[in-house]
Amino acid sequence: IRAMRVLVVDDSQTNLELLAAVAREWRLEIRLAGSPEDGLAAIRGGETFDAALLDFHMPGMDGPELARAIRA
């Protein structure tokens, strides 16, 4: 999994920091997004990812809704 590009979306700054620390240990290339809108903006801006880690419970748009929007 080394060098995989991973989008991490979570509205909790603490969770983002923890996931970033784990990703560094695994040598993943990550893009952190503090909201579903920020994650979608990265994709719409042309960034590509091998995987996405999505918070299940977020205000406005939850993880499953975000996954559907990404796939669309």
mmCIF file as Biopython writes it, N, C-alpha, C and O atoms, coordinates in Angstrom:
data_model
#
loop_
_atom_site.group_PDB
_atom_site.id
_atom_site.type_symbol
_atom_site.label_atom_id
_atom_site.label_alt_id
_atom_site.label_comp_id
_atom_site.label_asym_id
_atom_site.label_entity_id
_atom_site.label_seq_id
_atom_site.pdbx_PDB_ins_code
_atom_site.Cartn_x
_atom_site.Cartn_y
_atom_site.Cartn_z
_atom_site.occupancy
_atom_site.B_iso_or_equiv
_atom_site.auth_seq_id
_atom_site.auth_asym_id
_atom_site.pdbx_PDB_model_num
ATOM 1   N N  . ILE A ? 1  ? 0.812   -1.209 0.000   1.0 0.0 1  A 1 
ATOM 2   C CA . ILE A ? 1  ? 0.000   0.000  0.000   1.0 0.0 1  A 1 
ATOM 3   C C  . ILE A ? 1  ? 0.851   1.268  0.000   1.0 0.0 1  A 1 
ATOM 4   O O  . ILE A ? 1  ? 0.328   2.378  -0.092  1.0 0.0 1  A 1 
ATOM 5   N N  . ARG A ? 2  ? 2.140   1.094  0.102   1.0 0.0 2  A 1 
ATOM 6   C CA . ARG A ? 2  ? 3.032   2.257  0.112   1.0 0.0 2  A 1 
ATOM 7   C C  . ARG A ? 2  ? 2.791   3.115  -1.125  1.0 0.0 2  A 1 
ATOM 8   O O  . ARG A ? 2  ? 2.673   2.608  -2.240  1.0 0.0 2  A 1 
ATOM 9   N N  . ALA A ? 3  ? 2.722   4.403  -0.907  1.0 0.0 3  A 1 
ATOM 10  C CA . ALA A ? 3  ? 2.560   5.411  -1.960  1.0 0.0 3  A 1 
ATOM 11  C C  . ALA A ? 3  ? 1.149   5.466  -2.548  1.0 0.0 3  A 1 
ATOM 12  O O  . ALA A ? 3  ? 0.929   6.162  -3.539  1.0 0.0 3  A 1 
ATOM 13  N N  . MET A ? 4  ? 0.195   4.752  -1.962  1.0 0.0 4  A 1 
ATOM 14  C CA . MET A ? 4  ? -1.192  4.901  -2.405  1.0 0.0 4  A 1 
ATOM 15  C C  . MET A ? 4  ? -1.674  6.301  -2.068  1.0 0.0 4  A 1 
ATOM 16  O O  . MET A ? 4  ? -1.303  6.861  -1.036  1.0 0.0 4  A 1 
ATOM 17  N N  . ARG A ? 5  ? -2.489  6.858  -2.924  1.0 0.0 5  A 1 
ATOM 18  C CA . ARG A ? 5  ? -3.097  8.168  -2.648  1.0 0.0 5  A 1 
ATOM 19  C C  . ARG A ? 5  ? -4.458  7.924  -2.013  1.0 0.0 5  A 1 
ATOM 20  O O  . ARG A ? 5  ? -5.320  7.260  -2.588  1.0 0.0 5  A 1 
ATOM 21  N N  . VAL A ? 6  ? -4.634  8.475  -0.813  1.0 0.0 6  A 1 
ATOM 22  C CA . VAL A ? 6  ? -5.859  8.233  -0.055  1.0 0.0 6  A 1 
ATOM 23  C C  . VAL A ? 6  ? -6.487  9.561  0.344   1.0 0.0 6  A 1 
ATOM 24  O O  . VAL A ? 6  ? -5.817  10.450 0.871   1.0 0.0 6  A 1 
ATOM 25  N N  . LEU A ? 7  ? -7.782  9.680  0.084   1.0 0.0 7  A 1 
ATOM 26  C CA . LEU A ? 7  ? -8.563  10.829 0.535   1.0 0.0 7  A 1 
ATOM 27  C C  . LEU A ? 7  ? -9.163  10.465 1.886   1.0 0.0 7  A 1 
ATOM 28  O O  . LEU A ? 7  ? -9.830  9.439  2.019   1.0 0.0 7  A 1 
ATOM 29  N N  . VAL A ? 8  ? -8.924  11.310 2.892   1.0 0.0 8  A 1 
ATOM 30  C CA . VAL A ? 8  ? -9.479  11.097 4.230   1.0 0.0 8  A 1 
ATOM 31  C C  . VAL A ? 8  ? -10.425 12.249 4.524   1.0 0.0 8  A 1 
ATOM 32  O O  . VAL A ? 8  ? -10.013 13.409 4.539   1.0 0.0 8  A 1 
ATOM 33  N N  . VAL A ? 9  ? -11.702 11.929 4.759   1.0 0.0 9  A 1 
ATOM 34  C CA . VAL A ? 9  ? -12.700 12.958 5.032   1.0 0.0 9  A 1 
ATOM 35  C C  . VAL A ? 9  ? -13.311 12.702 6.403   1.0 0.0 9  A 1 
ATOM 36  O O  . VAL A ? 9  ? -13.900 11.651 6.655   1.0 0.0 9  A 1 
ATOM 37  N N  . ASP A ? 10 ? -13.159 13.682 7.278   1.0 0.0 10 A 1 
ATOM 38  C CA . ASP A ? 10 ? -13.718 13.584 8.631   1.0 0.0 10 A 1 
ATOM 39  C C  . ASP A ? 10 ? -13.918 14.993 9.157   1.0 0.0 10 A 1 
ATOM 40  O O  . ASP A ? 10 ? -13.059 15.855 8.969   1.0 0.0 10 A 1 
ATOM 41  N N  . ASP A ? 11 ? -15.040 15.234 9.811   1.0 0.0 11 A 1 
ATOM 42  C CA . ASP A ? 11 ? -15.294 16.567 10.357  1.0 0.0 11 A 1 
ATOM 43  C C  . ASP A ? 11 ? -14.615 16.768 11.702  1.0 0.0 11 A 1 
ATOM 44  O O  . ASP A ? 11 ? -14.682 17.866 12.255  1.0 0.0 11 A 1 
ATOM 45  N N  . SER A ? 12 ? -13.968 15.754 12.244  1.0 0.0 12 A 1 
ATOM 46  C CA . SER A ? 12 ? -13.258 15.857 13.515  1.0 0.0 12 A 1 
ATOM 47  C C  . SER A ? 12 ? -11.767 16.070 13.259  1.0 0.0 12 A 1 
ATOM 48  O O  . SER A ? 12 ? -11.106 15.219 12.663  1.0 0.0 12 A 1 
ATOM 49  N N  . GLN A ? 13 ? -11.248 17.198 13.707  1.0 0.0 13 A 1 
ATOM 50  C CA . GLN A ? 13 ? -9.830  17.499 13.530  1.0 0.0 13 A 1 
ATOM 51  C C  . GLN A ? 13 ? -8.959  16.456 14.236  1.0 0.0 13 A 1 
ATOM 52  O O  . GLN A ? 13 ? -7.901  16.085 13.728  1.0 0.0 13 A 1 
ATOM 53  N N  . THR A ? 14 ? -9.400  15.987 15.397  1.0 0.0 14 A 1 
ATOM 54  C CA . THR A ? 14 ? -8.653  14.961 16.133  1.0 0.0 14 A 1 
ATOM 55  C C  . THR A ? 14 ? -8.534  13.689 15.301  1.0 0.0 14 A 1 
ATOM 56  O O  . THR A ? 14 ? -7.451  13.111 15.201  1.0 0.0 14 A 1 
ATOM 57  N N  . ASN A ? 15 ? -9.635  13.253 14.708  1.0 0.0 15 A 1 
ATOM 58  C CA . ASN A ? 15 ? -9.604  12.057 13.870  1.0 0.0 15 A 1 
ATOM 59  C C  . ASN A ? 15 ? -8.699  12.241 12.656  1.0 0.0 15 A 1 
ATOM 60  O O  . ASN A ? 15 ? -7.964  11.328 12.281  1.0 0.0 15 A 1 
ATOM 61  N N  . LEU A ? 16 ? -8.752  13.420 12.045  1.0 0.0 16 A 1 
ATOM 62  C CA . LEU A ? 16 ? -7.882  13.688 10.904  1.0 0.0 16 A 1 
ATOM 63  C C  . LEU A ? 16 ? -6.417  13.588 11.307  1.0 0.0 16 A 1 
ATOM 64  O O  . LEU A ? 16 ? -5.610  13.012 10.577  1.0 0.0 16 A 1 
ATOM 65  N N  . GLU A ? 17 ? -6.069  14.140 12.459  1.0 0.0 17 A 1 
ATOM 66  C CA . GLU A ? 17 ? -4.685  14.091 12.921  1.0 0.0 17 A 1 
ATOM 67  C C  . GLU A ? 17 ? -4.238  12.663 13.212  1.0 0.0 17 A 1 
ATOM 68  O O  . GLU A ? 17 ? -3.114  12.284 12.884  1.0 0.0 17 A 1 
ATOM 69  N N  . LEU A ? 18 ? -5.121  11.863 13.829  1.0 0.0 18 A 1 
ATOM 70  C CA . LEU A ? 18 ? -4.790  10.463 14.100  1.0 0.0 18 A 1 
ATOM 71  C C  . LEU A ? 18 ? -4.610  9.671  12.805  1.0 0.0 18 A 1 
ATOM 72  O O  . LEU A ? 18 ? -3.647  8.917  12.664  1.0 0.0 18 A 1 
ATOM 73  N N  . LEU A ? 19 ? -5.518  9.841  11.882  1.0 0.0 19 A 1 
ATOM 74  C CA . LEU A ? 19 ? -5.416  9.128  10.611  1.0 0.0 19 A 1 
ATOM 75  C C  . LEU A ? 19 ? -4.197  9.574  9.810   1.0 0.0 19 A 1 
ATOM 76  O O  . LEU A ? 19 ? -3.576  8.761  9.125   1.0 0.0 19 A 1 
ATOM 77  N N  . ALA A ? 20 ? -3.853  10.850 9.888   1.0 0.0 20 A 1 
ATOM 78  C CA . ALA A ? 20 ? -2.650  11.340 9.208   1.0 0.0 20 A 1 
ATOM 79  C C  . ALA A ? 20 ? -1.396  10.698 9.798   1.0 0.0 20 A 1 
ATOM 80  O O  . ALA A ? 20 ? -0.473  10.346 9.065   1.0 0.0 20 A 1 
ATOM 81  N N  . ALA A ? 21 ? -1.362  10.548 11.115  1.0 0.0 21 A 1 
ATOM 82  C CA . ALA A ? 21 ? -0.208  9.914  11.760  1.0 0.0 21 A 1 
ATOM 83  C C  . ALA A ? 21 ? -0.064  8.460  11.318  1.0 0.0 21 A 1 
ATOM 84  O O  . ALA A ? 21 ? 1.041   8.001  11.028  1.0 0.0 21 A 1 
ATOM 85  N N  . VAL A ? 22 ? -1.179  7.742  11.268  1.0 0.0 22 A 1 
ATOM 86  C CA . VAL A ? 22 ? -1.149  6.345  10.808  1.0 0.0 22 A 1 
ATOM 87  C C  . VAL A ? 22 ? -0.707  6.287  9.345   1.0 0.0 22 A 1 
ATOM 88  O O  . VAL A ? 22 ? 0.104   5.439  8.972   1.0 0.0 22 A 1 
ATOM 89  N N  . ALA A ? 23 ? -1.231  7.170  8.537   1.0 0.0 23 A 1 
ATOM 90  C CA . ALA A ? 23 ? -0.889  7.193  7.113   1.0 0.0 23 A 1 
ATOM 91  C C  . ALA A ? 23 ? 0.599   7.451  6.913   1.0 0.0 23 A 1 
ATOM 92  O O  . ALA A ? 23 ? 1.219   6.849  6.036   1.0 0.0 23 A 1 
ATOM 93  N N  . ARG A ? 24 ? 1.178   8.339  7.714   1.0 0.0 24 A 1 
ATOM 94  C CA . ARG A ? 24 ? 2.620   8.596  7.611   1.0 0.0 24 A 1 
ATOM 95  C C  . ARG A ? 24 ? 3.417   7.340  7.932   1.0 0.0 24 A 1 
ATOM 96  O O  . ARG A ? 24 ? 4.403   7.033  7.262   1.0 0.0 24 A 1 
ATOM 97  N N  . GLU A ? 25 ? 2.984   6.613  8.962   1.0 0.0 25 A 1 
ATOM 98  C CA . GLU A ? 25 ? 3.664   5.368  9.328   1.0 0.0 25 A 1 
ATOM 99  C C  . GLU A ? 25 ? 3.594   4.347  8.188   1.0 0.0 25 A 1 
ATOM 100 O O  . GLU A ? 25 ? 4.550   3.607  7.956   1.0 0.0 25 A 1 
ATOM 101 N N  . TRP A ? 26 ? 2.488   4.310  7.495   1.0 0.0 26 A 1 
ATOM 102 C CA . TRP A ? 26 ? 2.292   3.358  6.401   1.0 0.0 26 A 1 
ATOM 103 C C  . TRP A ? 26 ? 2.832   3.893  5.072   1.0 0.0 26 A 1 
ATOM 104 O O  . TRP A ? 26 ? 2.785   3.209  4.049   1.0 0.0 26 A 1 
ATOM 105 N N  . ARG A ? 27 ? 3.341   5.119  5.106   1.0 0.0 27 A 1 
ATOM 106 C CA . ARG A ? 27 ? 3.898   5.786  3.924   1.0 0.0 27 A 1 
ATOM 107 C C  . ARG A ? 27 ? 2.869   5.964  2.804   1.0 0.0 27 A 1 
ATOM 108 O O  . ARG A ? 27 ? 3.164   5.796  1.621   1.0 0.0 27 A 1 
ATOM 109 N N  . LEU A ? 28 ? 1.666   6.307  3.223   1.0 0.0 28 A 1 
ATOM 110 C CA . LEU A ? 28 ? 0.611   6.633  2.265   1.0 0.0 28 A 1 
ATOM 111 C C  . LEU A ? 28 ? 0.705   8.106  1.910   1.0 0.0 28 A 1 
ATOM 112 O O  . LEU A ? 28 ? 1.169   8.916  2.712   1.0 0.0 28 A 1 
ATOM 113 N N  . GLU A ? 29 ? 0.274   8.443  0.730   1.0 0.0 29 A 1 
ATOM 114 C CA . GLU A ? 29 ? 0.146   9.843  0.342   1.0 0.0 29 A 1 
ATOM 115 C C  . GLU A ? 29 ? -1.311  10.209 0.585   1.0 0.0 29 A 1 
ATOM 116 O O  . GLU A ? 29 ? -2.208  9.650  -0.045  1.0 0.0 29 A 1 
ATOM 117 N N  . ILE A ? 30 ? -1.548  11.145 1.497   1.0 0.0 30 A 1 
ATOM 118 C CA . ILE A ? 30 ? -2.924  11.431 1.873   1.0 0.0 30 A 1 
ATOM 119 C C  . ILE A ? 30 ? -3.312  12.871 1.585   1.0 0.0 30 A 1 
ATOM 120 O O  . ILE A ? 30 ? -2.477  13.772 1.511   1.0 0.0 30 A 1 
ATOM 121 N N  . ARG A ? 31 ? -4.609  13.044 1.426   1.0 0.0 31 A 1 
ATOM 122 C CA . ARG A ? 31 ? -5.221  14.374 1.300   1.0 0.0 31 A 1 
ATOM 123 C C  . ARG A ? 31 ? -6.295  14.423 2.367   1.0 0.0 31 A 1 
ATOM 124 O O  . ARG A ? 31 ? -7.252  13.651 2.323   1.0 0.0 31 A 1 
ATOM 125 N N  . LEU A ? 32 ? -6.145  15.320 3.322   1.0 0.0 32 A 1 
ATOM 126 C CA . LEU A ? 32 ? -7.121  15.461 4.398   1.0 0.0 32 A 1 
ATOM 127 C C  . LEU A ? 32 ? -8.184  16.470 4.000   1.0 0.0 32 A 1 
ATOM 128 O O  . LEU A ? 32 ? -7.887  17.511 3.414   1.0 0.0 32 A 1 
ATOM 129 N N  . ALA A ? 33 ? -9.429  16.145 4.328   1.0 0.0 33 A 1 
ATOM 130 C CA . ALA A ? 33 ? -10.540 17.057 4.077   1.0 0.0 33 A 1 
ATOM 131 C C  . ALA A ? 33 ? -11.409 17.090 5.329   1.0 0.0 33 A 1 
ATOM 132 O O  . ALA A ? 33 ? -11.799 16.045 5.849   1.0 0.0 33 A 1 
ATOM 133 N N  . GLY A ? 34 ? -11.707 18.286 5.805   1.0 0.0 34 A 1 
ATOM 134 C CA . GLY A ? 34 ? -12.480 18.455 7.024   1.0 0.0 34 A 1 
ATOM 135 C C  . GLY A ? 34 ? -13.988 18.445 6.825   1.0 0.0 34 A 1 
ATOM 136 O O  . GLY A ? 34 ? -14.749 18.593 7.781   1.0 0.0 34 A 1 
ATOM 137 N N  . SER A ? 35 ? -14.416 18.271 5.581   1.0 0.0 35 A 1 
ATOM 138 C CA . SER A ? 35 ? -15.855 18.223 5.297   1.0 0.0 35 A 1 
ATOM 139 C C  . SER A ? 35 ? -16.071 17.468 3.992   1.0 0.0 35 A 1 
ATOM 140 O O  . SER A ? 35 ? -15.160 17.361 3.172   1.0 0.0 35 A 1 
ATOM 141 N N  . PRO A ? 36 ? -17.273 16.949 3.805   1.0 0.0 36 A 1 
ATOM 142 C CA . PRO A ? 36 ? -17.575 16.287 2.535   1.0 0.0 36 A 1 
ATOM 143 C C  . PRO A ? 36 ? -17.390 17.224 1.335   1.0 0.0 36 A 1 
ATOM 144 O O  . PRO A ? 36 ? -16.925 16.801 0.277   1.0 0.0 36 A 1 
ATOM 145 N N  . GLU A ? 37 ? -17.751 18.473 1.505   1.0 0.0 37 A 1 
ATOM 146 C CA . GLU A ? 37 ? -17.617 19.446 0.421   1.0 0.0 37 A 1 
ATOM 147 C C  . GLU A ? 37 ? -16.148 19.625 0.023   1.0 0.0 37 A 1 
ATOM 148 O O  . GLU A ? 37 ? -15.832 19.733 -1.162  1.0 0.0 37 A 1 
ATOM 149 N N  . ASP A ? 38 ? -15.253 19.655 1.020   1.0 0.0 38 A 1 
ATOM 150 C CA . ASP A ? 38 ? -13.821 19.787 0.724   1.0 0.0 38 A 1 
ATOM 151 C C  . ASP A ? 38 ? -13.296 18.559 -0.017  1.0 0.0 38 A 1 
ATOM 152 O O  . ASP A ? 38 ? -12.479 18.679 -0.930  1.0 0.0 38 A 1 
ATOM 153 N N  . GLY A ? 39 ? -13.770 17.382 0.380   1.0 0.0 39 A 1 
ATOM 154 C CA . GLY A ? 39 ? -13.360 16.160 -0.306  1.0 0.0 39 A 1 
ATOM 155 C C  . GLY A ? 39 ? -13.822 16.144 -1.749  1.0 0.0 39 A 1 
ATOM 156 O O  . GLY A ? 39 ? -13.059 15.802 -2.652  1.0 0.0 39 A 1 
ATOM 157 N N  . LEU A ? 40 ? -15.075 16.515 -1.961  1.0 0.0 40 A 1 
ATOM 158 C CA . LEU A ? 40 ? -15.599 16.579 -3.329  1.0 0.0 40 A 1 
ATOM 159 C C  . LEU A ? 40 ? -14.875 17.636 -4.154  1.0 0.0 40 A 1 
ATOM 160 O O  . LEU A ? 40 ? -14.632 17.430 -5.343  1.0 0.0 40 A 1 
ATOM 161 N N  . ALA A ? 41 ? -14.531 18.758 -3.544  1.0 0.0 41 A 1 
ATOM 162 C CA . ALA A ? 41 ? -13.818 19.817 -4.261  1.0 0.0 41 A 1 
ATOM 163 C C  . ALA A ? 41 ? -12.456 19.317 -4.743  1.0 0.0 41 A 1 
ATOM 164 O O  . ALA A ? 41 ? -12.024 19.653 -5.846  1.0 0.0 41 A 1 
ATOM 165 N N  . ALA A ? 42 ? -11.780 18.515 -3.919  1.0 0.0 42 A 1 
ATOM 166 C CA . ALA A ? 42 ? -10.487 17.964 -4.327  1.0 0.0 42 A 1 
ATOM 167 C C  . ALA A ? 42 ? -10.648 17.081 -5.559  1.0 0.0 42 A 1 
ATOM 168 O O  . ALA A ? 42 ? -9.856  17.163 -6.498  1.0 0.0 42 A 1 
ATOM 169 N N  . ILE A ? 43 ? -11.674 16.239 -5.551  1.0 0.0 43 A 1 
ATOM 170 C CA . ILE A ? 43 ? -11.917 15.349 -6.691  1.0 0.0 43 A 1 
ATOM 171 C C  . ILE A ? 43 ? -12.321 16.148 -7.923  1.0 0.0 43 A 1 
ATOM 172 O O  . ILE A ? 43 ? -11.824 15.903 -9.023  1.0 0.0 43 A 1 
ATOM 173 N N  . ARG A ? 44 ? -13.217 17.095 -7.732  1.0 0.0 44 A 1 
ATOM 174 C CA . ARG A ? 44 ? -13.662 17.921 -8.861  1.0 0.0 44 A 1 
ATOM 175 C C  . ARG A ? 44 ? -12.538 18.777 -9.408  1.0 0.0 44 A 1 
ATOM 176 O O  . ARG A ? 44 ? -12.554 19.175 -10.573 1.0 0.0 44 A 1 
ATOM 177 N N  . GLY A ? 45 ? -11.547 19.063 -8.547  1.0 0.0 45 A 1 
ATOM 178 C CA . GLY A ? 45 ? -10.388 19.841 -8.973  1.0 0.0 45 A 1 
ATOM 179 C C  . GLY A ? 45 ? -9.357  19.014 -9.729  1.0 0.0 45 A 1 
ATOM 180 O O  . GLY A ? 45 ? -8.328  19.540 -10.152 1.0 0.0 45 A 1 
ATOM 181 N N  . GLY A ? 46 ? -9.626  17.730 -9.901  1.0 0.0 46 A 1 
ATOM 182 C CA . GLY A ? 46 ? -8.739  16.902 -10.699 1.0 0.0 46 A 1 
ATOM 183 C C  . GLY A ? 46 ? -7.835  15.957 -9.920  1.0 0.0 46 A 1 
ATOM 184 O O  . GLY A ? 46 ? -7.093  15.178 -10.519 1.0 0.0 46 A 1 
ATOM 185 N N  . GLU A ? 47 ? -7.888  16.017 -8.583  1.0 0.0 47 A 1 
ATOM 186 C CA . GLU A ? 47 ? -7.070  15.089 -7.811  1.0 0.0 47 A 1 
ATOM 187 C C  . GLU A ? 47 ? -7.641  13.678 -7.944  1.0 0.0 47 A 1 
ATOM 188 O O  . GLU A ? 47 ? -8.855  13.490 -8.009  1.0 0.0 47 A 1 
ATOM 189 N N  . THR A ? 48 ? -6.753  12.702 -7.984  1.0 0.0 48 A 1 
ATOM 190 C CA . THR A ? 48 ? -7.176  11.313 -8.073  1.0 0.0 48 A 1 
ATOM 191 C C  . THR A ? 48 ? -6.694  10.554 -6.846  1.0 0.0 48 A 1 
ATOM 192 O O  . THR A ? 48 ? -5.666  10.889 -6.257  1.0 0.0 48 A 1 
ATOM 193 N N  . PHE A ? 49 ? -7.447  9.528  -6.468  1.0 0.0 49 A 1 
ATOM 194 C CA . PHE A ? 49 ? -7.147  8.759  -5.267  1.0 0.0 49 A 1 
ATOM 195 C C  . PHE A ? 49 ? -7.338  7.275  -5.538  1.0 0.0 49 A 1 
ATOM 196 O O  . PHE A ? 49 ? -8.173  6.872  -6.348  1.0 0.0 49 A 1 
ATOM 197 N N  . ASP A ? 50 ? -6.547  6.481  -4.843  1.0 0.0 50 A 1 
ATOM 198 C CA . ASP A ? 50 ? -6.679  5.030  -4.919  1.0 0.0 50 A 1 
ATOM 199 C C  . ASP A ? 50 ? -7.735  4.518  -3.951  1.0 0.0 50 A 1 
ATOM 200 O O  . ASP A ? 50 ? -8.328  3.461  -4.167  1.0 0.0 50 A 1 
ATOM 201 N N  . ALA A ? 51 ? -7.966  5.272  -2.886  1.0 0.0 51 A 1 
ATOM 202 C CA . ALA A ? 51 ? -8.924  4.869  -1.855  1.0 0.0 51 A 1 
ATOM 203 C C  . ALA A ? 51 ? -9.411  6.102  -1.110  1.0 0.0 51 A 1 
ATOM 204 O O  . ALA A ? 51 ? -8.819  7.178  -1.198  1.0 0.0 51 A 1 
ATOM 205 N N  . ALA A ? 52 ? -10.501 5.924  -0.375  1.0 0.0 52 A 1 
ATOM 206 C CA . ALA A ? 52 ? -11.037 7.001  0.459   1.0 0.0 52 A 1 
ATOM 207 C C  . ALA A ? 52 ? -11.466 6.430  1.803   1.0 0.0 52 A 1 
ATOM 208 O O  . ALA A ? 52 ? -12.094 5.374  1.870   1.0 0.0 52 A 1 
ATOM 209 N N  . LEU A ? 53 ? -11.121 7.136  2.866   1.0 0.0 53 A 1 
ATOM 210 C CA . LEU A ? 53 ? -11.604 6.825  4.216   1.0 0.0 53 A 1 
ATOM 211 C C  . LEU A ? 53 ? -12.585 7.923  4.581   1.0 0.0 53 A 1 
ATOM 212 O O  . LEU A ? 53 ? -12.214 9.094  4.664   1.0 0.0 53 A 1 
ATOM 213 N N  . LEU A ? 54 ? -13.840 7.543  4.799   1.0 0.0 54 A 1 
ATOM 214 C CA . LEU A ? 54 ? -14.897 8.525  5.021   1.0 0.0 54 A 1 
ATOM 215 C C  . LEU A ? 54 ? -15.540 8.328  6.384   1.0 0.0 54 A 1 
ATOM 216 O O  . LEU A ? 54 ? -15.896 7.212  6.764   1.0 0.0 54 A 1 
ATOM 217 N N  . ASP A ? 55 ? -15.681 9.421  7.109   1.0 0.0 55 A 1 
ATOM 218 C CA . ASP A ? 55 ? -16.413 9.406  8.371   1.0 0.0 55 A 1 
ATOM 219 C C  . ASP A ? 55 ? -17.865 9.046  8.068   1.0 0.0 55 A 1 
ATOM 220 O O  . ASP A ? 55 ? -18.446 9.576  7.121   1.0 0.0 55 A 1 
ATOM 221 N N  . PHE A ? 56 ? -18.445 8.166  8.846   1.0 0.0 56 A 1 
ATOM 222 C CA . PHE A ? 56 ? -19.820 7.737  8.596   1.0 0.0 56 A 1 
ATOM 223 C C  . PHE A ? 56 ? -20.820 8.821  8.989   1.0 0.0 56 A 1 
ATOM 224 O O  . PHE A ? 56 ? -21.799 9.046  8.279   1.0 0.0 56 A 1 
ATOM 225 N N  . HIS A ? 57 ? -20.578 9.502  10.128  1.0 0.0 57 A 1 
ATOM 226 C CA . HIS A ? 57 ? -21.511 10.512 10.640  1.0 0.0 57 A 1 
ATOM 227 C C  . HIS A ? 57 ? -20.897 11.904 10.521  1.0 0.0 57 A 1 
ATOM 228 O O  . HIS A ? 57 ? -20.010 12.272 11.292  1.0 0.0 57 A 1 
ATOM 229 N N  . MET A ? 58 ? -21.376 12.665 9.555   1.0 0.0 58 A 1 
ATOM 230 C CA . MET A ? 58 ? -20.959 14.055 9.393   1.0 0.0 58 A 1 
ATOM 231 C C  . MET A ? 58 ? -22.206 14.889 9.175   1.0 0.0 58 A 1 
ATOM 232 O O  . MET A ? 58 ? -23.188 14.403 8.614   1.0 0.0 58 A 1 
ATOM 233 N N  . PRO A ? 59 ? -22.178 16.138 9.611   1.0 0.0 59 A 1 
ATOM 234 C CA . PRO A ? 59 ? -23.340 16.994 9.392   1.0 0.0 59 A 1 
ATOM 235 C C  . PRO A ? 59 ? -23.501 17.337 7.908   1.0 0.0 59 A 1 
ATOM 236 O O  . PRO A ? 59 ? -22.519 17.536 7.192   1.0 0.0 59 A 1 
ATOM 237 N N  . GLY A ? 60 ? -24.731 17.399 7.472   1.0 0.0 60 A 1 
ATOM 238 C CA . GLY A ? 60 ? -25.012 17.779 6.089   1.0 0.0 60 A 1 
ATOM 239 C C  . GLY A ? 60 ? -24.997 16.611 5.133   1.0 0.0 60 A 1 
ATOM 240 O O  . GLY A ? 60 ? -26.003 16.331 4.480   1.0 0.0 60 A 1 
ATOM 241 N N  . MET A ? 61 ? -23.878 15.927 5.039   1.0 0.0 61 A 1 
ATOM 242 C CA . MET A ? 61 ? -23.730 14.789 4.131   1.0 0.0 61 A 1 
ATOM 243 C C  . MET A ? 61 ? -22.957 13.712 4.881   1.0 0.0 61 A 1 
ATOM 244 O O  . MET A ? 61 ? -21.817 13.934 5.288   1.0 0.0 61 A 1 
ATOM 245 N N  . ASP A ? 62 ? -23.574 12.543 5.065   1.0 0.0 62 A 1 
ATOM 246 C CA . ASP A ? 62 ? -22.865 11.496 5.800   1.0 0.0 62 A 1 
ATOM 247 C C  . ASP A ? 62 ? -21.951 10.700 4.853   1.0 0.0 62 A 1 
ATOM 248 O O  . ASP A ? 62 ? -21.932 10.938 3.645   1.0 0.0 62 A 1 
ATOM 249 N N  . GLY A ? 63 ? -21.208 9.765  5.421   1.0 0.0 63 A 1 
ATOM 250 C CA . GLY A ? 63 ? -20.247 8.993  4.646   1.0 0.0 63 A 1 
ATOM 251 C C  . GLY A ? 63 ? -20.849 8.254  3.461   1.0 0.0 63 A 1 
ATOM 252 O O  . GLY A ? 63 ? -20.306 8.336  2.360   1.0 0.0 63 A 1 
ATOM 253 N N  . PRO A ? 64 ? -21.969 7.524  3.649   1.0 0.0 64 A 1 
ATOM 254 C CA . PRO A ? 64 ? -22.564 6.840  2.497   1.0 0.0 64 A 1 
ATOM 255 C C  . PRO A ? 64 ? -23.027 7.800  1.399   1.0 0.0 64 A 1 
ATOM 256 O O  . PRO A ? 64 ? -22.889 7.497  0.214   1.0 0.0 64 A 1 
ATOM 257 N N  . GLU A ? 65 ? -23.569 8.943  1.781   1.0 0.0 65 A 1 
ATOM 258 C CA . GLU A ? 65 ? -23.976 9.933  0.765   1.0 0.0 65 A 1 
ATOM 259 C C  . GLU A ? 65 ? -22.758 10.455 0.010   1.0 0.0 65 A 1 
ATOM 260 O O  . GLU A ? 65 ? -22.795 10.630 -1.208  1.0 0.0 65 A 1 
ATOM 261 N N  . LEU A ? 66 ? -21.678 10.702 0.753   1.0 0.0 66 A 1 
ATOM 262 C CA . LEU A ? 66 ? -20.446 11.181 0.121   1.0 0.0 66 A 1 
ATOM 263 C C  . LEU A ? 66 ? -19.897 10.118 -0.819  1.0 0.0 66 A 1 
ATOM 264 O O  . LEU A ? 66 ? -19.456 10.443 -1.921  1.0 0.0 66 A 1 
ATOM 265 N N  . ALA A ? 67 ? -19.916 8.875  -0.413  1.0 0.0 67 A 1 
ATOM 266 C CA . ALA A ? 67 ? -19.431 7.794  -1.287  1.0 0.0 67 A 1 
ATOM 267 C C  . ALA A ? 67 ? -20.236 7.762  -2.588  1.0 0.0 67 A 1 
ATOM 268 O O  . ALA A ? 67 ? -19.665 7.601  -3.667  1.0 0.0 67 A 1 
ATOM 269 N N  . ARG A ? 68 ? -21.541 7.912  -2.489  1.0 0.0 68 A 1 
ATOM 270 C CA . ARG A ? 68 ? -22.378 7.929  -3.695  1.0 0.0 68 A 1 
ATOM 271 C C  . ARG A ? 68 ? -22.039 9.131  -4.587  1.0 0.0 68 A 1 
ATOM 272 O O  . ARG A ? 68 ? -22.002 9.010  -5.812  1.0 0.0 68 A 1 
ATOM 273 N N  . ALA A ? 69 ? -21.795 10.284 -3.968  1.0 0.0 69 A 1 
ATOM 274 C CA . ALA A ? 69 ? -21.441 11.487 -4.737  1.0 0.0 69 A 1 
ATOM 275 C C  . ALA A ? 69 ? -20.086 11.310 -5.428  1.0 0.0 69 A 1 
ATOM 276 O O  . ALA A ? 69 ? -19.899 11.752 -6.562  1.0 0.0 69 A 1 
ATOM 277 N N  . ILE A ? 70 ? -19.154 10.668 -4.745  1.0 0.0 70 A 1 
ATOM 278 C CA . ILE A ? 70 ? -17.828 10.424 -5.345  1.0 0.0 70 A 1 
ATOM 279 C C  . ILE A ? 70 ? -17.965 9.494  -6.534  1.0 0.0 70 A 1 
ATOM 280 O O  . ILE A ? 70 ? -17.363 9.735  -7.581  1.0 0.0 70 A 1 
ATOM 281 N N  . ARG A ? 71 ? -18.734 8.454  -6.391  1.0 0.0 71 A 1 
ATOM 282 C CA . ARG A ? 71 ? -18.907 7.500  -7.485  1.0 0.0 71 A 1 
ATOM 283 C C  . ARG A ? 71 ? -19.594 8.133  -8.683  1.0 0.0 71 A 1 
ATOM 284 O O  . ARG A ? 71 ? -19.331 7.765  -9.828  1.0 0.0 71 A 1 
ATOM 285 N N  . ALA A ? 72 ? -20.485 9.097  -8.410  1.0 0.0 72 A 1 
ATOM 286 C CA . ALA A ? 72 ? -21.201 9.770  -9.506  1.0 0.0 72 A 1 
ATOM 287 C C  . ALA A ? 72 ? -20.244 10.678 -10.250 1.0 0.0 72 A 1 
ATOM 288 O O  . ALA A ? 72 ? -20.641 11.339 -11.210 1.0 0.0 72 A 1 
#
